[in-house]
Amino acid sequence: MQYRNDIQLLRGIAVALVLGYHFGVRGAANGFMGVDIFFVVSGFLMQKLYRPEQGAVDFWTRRARRLLPAYFTTLAATLSVGAVILLPDAFAQLRDQTAVAAVFGSNIGFWWAESYFQPKQFAPLLHLWSLGVELQYYLIVPLLVRILARFPRLLALLIIPLFLFCLAVVTVSPKTAFFMLPPRLWEFLLGAIVASWRGDTSLLPGWVSPVALLALIPMLVWPVDGTLTSILHGHPAIPVALVCLLTAIALAGTVEDRWLDNWPGRIAIGL
């Protein structure tokens, strides 16, 4: 797979948005949607990185080597420091969260316990929920790649009912739509389908990618509340669909023009 600066920029935007949200940066109230950008990018990358000739075990092994050393180091370090500085009640919560994270179920554990937007307990490992969703998605990547190879239009058609399912879940249980993989699956598939259609050539003119990225800016001021059961202002709902679609459009843009190789692009990546 050719190295792409635009993917690095999309990752940077996603991380900056999430950090801005958690640090309470003014104008980053919707920064949690950076995770949605990352899910689309991840769907794209996993479709590209999976090697059918080597099989699922090879894919899972490569993913484990890349992620698990840092993952378990984080768990061990957090638990060790917590044992020293936390009061018994807080440490008990951390211990339970660590146990759930150790089996890659942080998203399920936090779904059971609380809302991401209205936490009721000490949750130093709350950020691992998205990695739980990611790791669970990895389990079905081999199957999805096979389906896309044989029936490339099938999963594209499935995105609409999967998104409608997500909207239905939002109207009943926003935290279920937020934490669980099934309502989020359409986001990963959107990236995977772009990857499968794109090949090594551009689907769109080179100018489309930067325009799509700039179009993400208005989404930062759209009133979104992850506790609402509204498809217009809840999460993940209509606003997320627009964010994911713009991300997919950016991914579908050309590599050949290398629009990020000029100095504004380098500054953007540096930031």
C-alpha positions in Angstrom: 0.0 0.0 0.0 1.3 3.4 -1.0 2.1 5.7 1.9 -0.5 8.5 2.1 0.0 11.8 3.9 -3.7 12.5 3.7 -4.5 9.5 5.9 -2.0 10.8 8.5 -3.7 14.2 8.3 -7.1 12.6 8.9 -5.7 10.7 11.9 -4.3 13.9 13.2 -7.6 15.7 12.8 -9.4 12.9 14.6 -6.9 12.9 17.6 -7.0 16.7 17.8 -10.8 16.8 17.9 -11.0 14.1 20.6 -8.3 15.7 22.8 -9.9 19.2 22.3 -13.2 17.7 23.5 -11.8 16.1 26.6 -9.7 19.2 27.5 -12.7 21.4 27.1 -11.2 23.5 24.3 -13.5 26.2 23.1 -15.0 25.3 19.8 -14.4 21.5 20.2 -17.7 20.6 21.8 -18.2 18.1 19.0 -14.7 16.8 19.2 -15.9 13.3 20.1 -16.8 12.9 16.4 -13.1 12.5 15.8 -13.7 8.9 16.7 -16.1 8.5 13.8 -13.4 9.8 11.4 -11.0 7.3 12.8 -13.5 4.4 12.3 -13.9 5.3 8.6 -10.1 5.5 8.2 -9.7 2.2 10.0 -12.2 0.5 7.8 -10.3 1.8 4.8 -6.9 0.7 6.1 -8.0 -2.8 7.3 -9.4 -3.5 3.8 -6.0 -2.4 2.3 -3.8 -4.2 4.9 -5.6 -7.6 4.9 -3.8 -10.2 2.8 -6.2 -12.9 1.6 -3.4 -15.1 0.5 -2.0 -15.2 4.0 -5.3 -15.6 5.8 -7.0 -14.4 9.0 -4.5 -15.7 11.5 -1.7 -13.7 9.9 -3.9 -10.6 9.9 -4.8 -11.0 13.5 -1.2 -11.7 14.5 0.1 -8.5 12.7 -2.6 -6.5 14.4 -1.8 -8.0 17.8 2.0 -7.3 17.4 1.2 -3.7 16.6 -1.4 -2.9 19.3 -1.2 -5.3 22.2 2.3 -4.4 23.7 1.3 -0.8 24.1 -2.3 -1.7 25.1 -1.3 -4.0 28.0 1.6 -1.7 29.0 -1.0 1.0 29.5 -3.3 -1.3 31.5 -0.4 -2.4 33.7 1.0 1.1 34.3 -2.4 2.6 35.1 -3.2 -0.2 37.5 0.2 0.1 39.2 -0.1 3.8 39.7 -3.7 3.5 40.8 -2.7 1.0 43.5 -0.4 3.7 45.0 -2.4 6.9 44.7 -6.1 5.9 44.7 -8.5 5.5 47.5 -10.0 1.9 47.9 -13.3 2.7 46.2 -11.7 4.4 43.2 -9.1 1.6 42.9 -11.8 -1.0 42.9 -13.5 0.7 39.9 -10.1 0.9 38.1 -9.5 -2.8 38.9 -12.8 -3.8 37.4 -12.3 -1.6 34.3 -8.8 -3.1 33.8 -10.2 -6.7 34.0 -12.8 -5.9 31.3 -10.2 -4.1 29.1 -7.9 -7.2 29.4 -10.5 -9.2 27.4 -11.0 -6.3 25.0 -14.5 -5.5 26.2 -14.1 -1.9 27.4 -16.9 -0.7 25.2 -19.3 -3.4 26.6 -18.2 -2.7 30.2 -18.8 1.1 29.9 -22.1 0.5 28.0 -23.2 -1.6 31.0 -22.1 0.9 33.6 -22.7 4.4 32.2 -22.9 7.0 29.5 -19.8 8.4 27.8 -21.3 11.8 28.1 -22.5 11.6 31.7 -20.0 9.4 33.6 -21.1 8.5 37.0 -17.9 6.7 38.2 -14.2 7.2 38.2 -13.2 6.0 34.7 -9.5 6.5 33.9 -9.8 3.8 31.1 -12.9 5.2 29.4 -10.8 6.1 26.4 -10.3 2.4 25.7 -13.9 1.9 24.6 -13.1 2.9 21.0 -10.2 0.4 20.9 -12.6 -2.3 22.1 -14.9 -1.5 19.1 -11.9 -1.5 16.9 -10.6 -4.9 18.1 -14.0 -6.5 17.8 -14.2 -5.2 14.2 -10.8 -6.9 13.4 -12.5 -10.2 14.1 -14.8 -9.9 11.2 -12.4 -8.1 8.7 -11.5 -11.4 7.0 -15.1 -12.3 6.4 -15.9 -8.8 5.1 -12.9 -8.8 2.7 -14.1 -12.1 1.3 -17.7 -10.7 0.8 -16.4 -7.5 -0.8 -14.2 -9.5 -3.2 -17.1 -11.7 -4.4 -20.1 -9.3 -4.0 -18.6 -5.7 -4.0 -22.0 -4.1 -4.3 -23.6 -6.1 -1.5 -22.0 -4.4 1.4 -22.4 -1.0 -0.3 -26.2 -1.7 -0.3 -26.1 -2.8 3.3 -24.7 0.5 4.5 -28.1 2.1 4.2 -30.0 -0.4 6.4 -27.1 -0.5 8.8 -27.2 3.2 9.2 -31.0 3.2 9.6 -30.5 0.5 12.3 -28.0 2.9 14.0 -30.6 5.7 13.9 -33.2 3.4 15.4 -30.9 2.5 18.2 -30.2 6.1 18.9 -33.8 6.9 19.4 -34.1 4.1 22.0 -30.7 3.9 23.7 -28.1 6.5 22.7 -25.3 4.8 24.8 -25.9 1.5 23.0 -25.5 3.2 19.6 -22.4 4.9 20.9 -20.5 2.0 22.6 -21.5 -1.1 20.6 -20.1 -2.4 17.3 -23.3 -3.3 15.4 -24.6 0.3 15.3 -21.2 1.5 14.3 -20.5 -1.1 11.6 -21.6 1.1 8.7 -18.8 3.6 9.5 -16.1 0.9 9.1 -17.8 -0.5 6.0 -17.9 3.0 4.4 -14.1 3.1 4.6 -13.7 -0.5 3.5 -15.9 0.0 0.4 -13.9 3.1 -0.7 -10.7 1.0 -0.3 -12.1 -1.9 -2.3 -13.4 0.4 -5.1 -10.5 2.7 -5.2 -7.7 0.2 -5.9 -4.5 2.1 -6.7 -6.1 4.9 -8.6 -8.2 8.0 -7.8 -11.9 7.9 -7.7 -12.2 11.6 -7.6 -10.2 14.7 -8.8 -7.4 15.8 -6.6 -9.0 19.0 -5.4 -11.9 17.1 -3.9 -10.0 15.7 -0.9 -9.0 19.1 0.6 -12.4 20.5 0.0 -14.0 17.6 1.9 -11.6 18.2 4.8 -12.6 21.9 4.9 -16.2 20.9 4.8 -15.7 19.1 8.1 -15.3 22.4 9.9 -19.0 23.4 10.0 -19.7 20.1 11.8 -17.9 21.4 14.8 -20.7 23.9 15.4 -23.6 21.7 14.6 -25.5 21.2 17.9 -24.9 17.6 18.8 -25.6 15.9 22.2 -24.8 12.3 22.7 -27.4 11.9 25.3 -30.3 12.8 23.0 -32.6 10.4 21.2 -32.8 12.7 18.2 -31.6 11.6 14.8 -30.8 15.3 14.0 -28.9 16.2 17.1 -28.1 12.8 18.7 -24.9 10.8 18.3 -24.1 8.8 16.2 -26.9 10.1 13.9 -27.3 12.4 10.9 -24.4 14.7 11.8 -22.1 11.7 12.0 -23.3 10.5 8.6 -22.1 13.7 7.1 -18.7 13.5 8.9 -18.2 10.0 7.8 -19.3 10.7 4.2 -16.8 13.7 4.0 -14.1 11.4 5.4 -14.8 8.8 2.8 -14.7 11.4 0.1 -11.4 12.6 1.3 -10.1 9.0 1.2 -11.4 8.5 -2.3 -9.3 11.4 -3.6 -6.1 11.1 -5.6 -2.7 10.2 -4.4 -0.9 11.2 -7.6 -1.4 14.9 -7.1 0.2 14.6 -3.7 -1.7 17.7 -2.5 -0.2 17.4 1.0 3.4 17.5 -0.2 3.4 21.3 -0.5 4.3 23.5 2.5 0.7 24.1 3.7 0.1 20.4 3.9 3.4 19.8 5.8 2.4 22.5 8.3 -1.0 20.9 8.7 0.6 17.5 9.4 3.0 19.1 11.8 0.2 20.6 13.7 
